[in-house]
């Protein structure tokens, strides 16, 4: 008799993944339609990281008029989130919502480039 080997995750891991997915979907369901969810991945408390945080907040305040949620993630303190987000370089600014997900990697000094790269639309029209 042959036995079939499968590479399935453990049932506990599968349940955690399902619970996390449900929690995320629930959180998305209660968000206002125009709200932007952004995640900024930085590496430690360096000057480059501080500048990235300042520029991202400034860009959000001026361009999105406070209609955003910005989460700053230090990849040294939370490496699992960096792995799950498939982050390979820092700083990386990710627009999680509205879909599709967009990423901007590198220097955040050019805010005009950020709006284009992340397809952030602030004038109420649908992006091209």
BELNORVEN-V106985 format. One record per helix or strand. SS is the DSSP state (helix for helix, strand for strand). FROM is the first residue (numbers start at 1). TO is the last residue. If there is no record, write none. Layout:
ss:SS from:FROM to:TO
ss:SS from:FROM to:TO
This chain:
ss:helix from:11 to:29
ss:strand from:36 to:42
ss:helix from:47 to:63
ss:strand from:68 to:74
ss:helix from:79 to:84
ss:strand from:92 to:97
ss:strand from:102 to:105
ss:helix from:111 to:117
